[in-house]
Amino acid sequence: MKRLLAFALAAVMLLSVTACKTNGEPDVIEEDANLLTRSESKKEDIVIEQSFSSSSEESKTESESEISESETSSEPSSSKSEASQNNISSSLPPSSVLSSLPSTSSSLVSETSSDSPKNESVPVYGETRAVWISYLEYQSIMTGKTEKQFTSSIRKMFKNLADDGFNTVYVHARSHSDAMYDSDIYPWSVYCAGEEGKAPGYDPLEIMVEEAHDAGLRIEAWVNPYRVKGTTDISKISPGSPAYDWLGTDKVVVVEGAGIFYNPADEDVIDLVVSGVKEIVKNYGVDGIHFDDYFYPTTDESFDSFYYSKYKASGGKLSLSDWRRQNVNTLIKKVYSAIKSIDSGCRFGISPTGKMSSNYSSLYCDVYTWVTSSGYIDYICPQLYYGFNHGSLPYLSVLSEFNDMITTNGVELIVGLAGYKSGAVDNYAGSGKNEWVENNDILSRQVKAARNEDNYGGFAIYRYDSIYNPASSVAEAVGKEYDSLKKYM
């Protein structure tokens, strides 16, 4: 009954908003390299992290959140259902994970989850209908552009979104150890003027906040907390970067095949990330801060062995995995507290991968604690980039898994959806790999299904160019898929 009531309320609100909107209202988050919709004329020297930009950012979710999916990609369709259930159950269901957490974390969870009712209220902001705008879009609209050119481009993008019924944008404010804004902490991003540390002559984030609000959109600053570079070439780090001063220390680590990262175990790193978030919230009128799925970049024990050895020598009892999750939890809790101390209305959300076993055991992000305890996040936005017939992670199963985990009041479920898969073969989906080619209404059906969940707060589409500037090979399919989705906005 409560699901029917919640759905009815959401439907009434949606009809009401649609009827009266003027400008309309509004994940990483990453996609397969072969689905990129890049400008053929982009400058090679602008994209200084070529190998990363063309594959890692776009495929991270596919390669990390579906780490073991290739093992099931050849399963015959007759075994798909059984394989799917086995996969979901192996992703450490909440009960088993919570019971296995160290005593410090377990007590923290029990403090709030035992007496926190399940969130049955209408979402605070109505239904979030968001789109991610990443540094990949910036390569064509920001890099090397004048203030007038950038303003014109972003204004058009925001108008497109508002006219189509979106009400929120997640825009990259820091994709690496950089800034798309005038920062006293991080250097100007290479995606601004073409050279890290070089000022573009205007403040892109300031313009985006103003233009988004003028268009009737909420805007959240999307931040990658630990990623320094997508290349292992340390010469690409400018002298103005905090990472530059820490080169040669354990605070900054080069991970072969992945890039350069800040070490989540270091207290100075935590303070740096928190300071960067505070700077944005204090100086810009953003409506939220949005983290994606970049946490620990490796499971290699040597990555933070210096800090773990010190921890054990001081009497620490946690296993390496539990200790790493605690490090990330410390950051998340401090970021949340910092945001709320400046602006209680500013939201904080995280977009982890859709595969829970990868979150918990590979990236060391403790989603279970975040959604069962107060003081961590306002919403969880898992990247549910799977079709209904996905061979190992079928959409409905993963959707229910995330919804059912949420027990603390005030945490909403915003589902991240793969706009970029429309019309393309999904090579990670096993027997369901052709689902996005054979159907043109997957996104709309996914939104419809998500609206039935108790903790539903909205959806987000990855990413802008995927739906507004798709590759010619999938343009027709994307158009049909998007037309179907717009009927639900």
HELIX and SHEET records of a PDB file:
HELIX    1   1 LYS A    2  CYS A   20  1                                  19    
HELIX    2   2 ALA A   33  LEU A   35  5                                   3    
HELIX    3   3 GLN A   50  SER A   51  1                                   2    
HELIX    4   4 PHE A   52  SER A   56  3                                   5    
HELIX    5   5 GLU A   57  GLU A   64  1                                   8    
HELIX    6   6 GLU A   69  GLU A   71  5                                   3    
HELIX    7   7 SER A   77  SER A   79  5                                   3    
HELIX    8   8 LYS A   80  SER A   89  1                                  10    
HELIX    9   9 PRO A   94  SER A  100  1                                   7    
HELIX   10  10 SER A  103  SER A  113  1                                  11    
HELIX   11  11 TYR A  135  ILE A  141  1                                   7    
HELIX   12  12 GLU A  147  ASP A  163  1                                  17    
HELIX   13  13 VAL A  190  ALA A  193  1                                   4    
HELIX   14  14 PRO A  204  ASP A  214  1                                  11    
HELIX   15  15 ILE A  234  LYS A  236  5                                   3    
HELIX   16  16 PRO A  242  ASP A  245  1                                   4    
HELIX   17  17 GLU A  267  ASN A  283  1                                  17    
HELIX   18  18 SER A  305  ALA A  313  1                                   9    
HELIX   19  19 LEU A  320  ILE A  342  1                                  23    
HELIX   20  20 MET A  356  SER A  361  1                                   6    
HELIX   21  21 VAL A  367  THR A  372  1                                   6    
HELIX   22  22 TYR A  395  MET A  405  1                                  11    
HELIX   23  23 GLY A  419  LYS A  421  5                                   3    
HELIX   24  24 GLY A  430  GLY A  432  5                                   3    
HELIX   25  25 GLU A  435  GLU A  438  1                                   4    
HELIX   26  26 ILE A  442  ALA A  450  1                                   9    
HELIX   27  27 TYR A  464  TYR A  468  1                                   5    
HELIX   28  28 ALA A  475  LYS A  486  1                                  12    
SHEET    1   A 9 THR A 128  ILE A 133  0                                        
SHEET    2   A 9 THR A 168  ARG A 174  1                                        
SHEET    3   A 9 ARG A 218  VAL A 223  1                                        
SHEET    4   A 9 GLY A 288  PHE A 291  1                                        
SHEET    5   A 9 ARG A 347  ILE A 350  1                                        
SHEET    6   A 9 TYR A 379  ILE A 380  1                                        
SHEET    7   A 9 GLU A 412  ALA A 418  1                                        
SHEET    8   A 9 TYR A 456  TYR A 462  1                                        
SHEET    9   A 9 THR A 128  ILE A 133  1                                        
SHEET    1   B 3 ARG A 227  LYS A 229  0                                        
SHEET    2   B 3 GLY A 259  TYR A 262 -1                                        
SHEET    3   B 3 VAL A 252  VAL A 255 -1                                        
END                                                                             
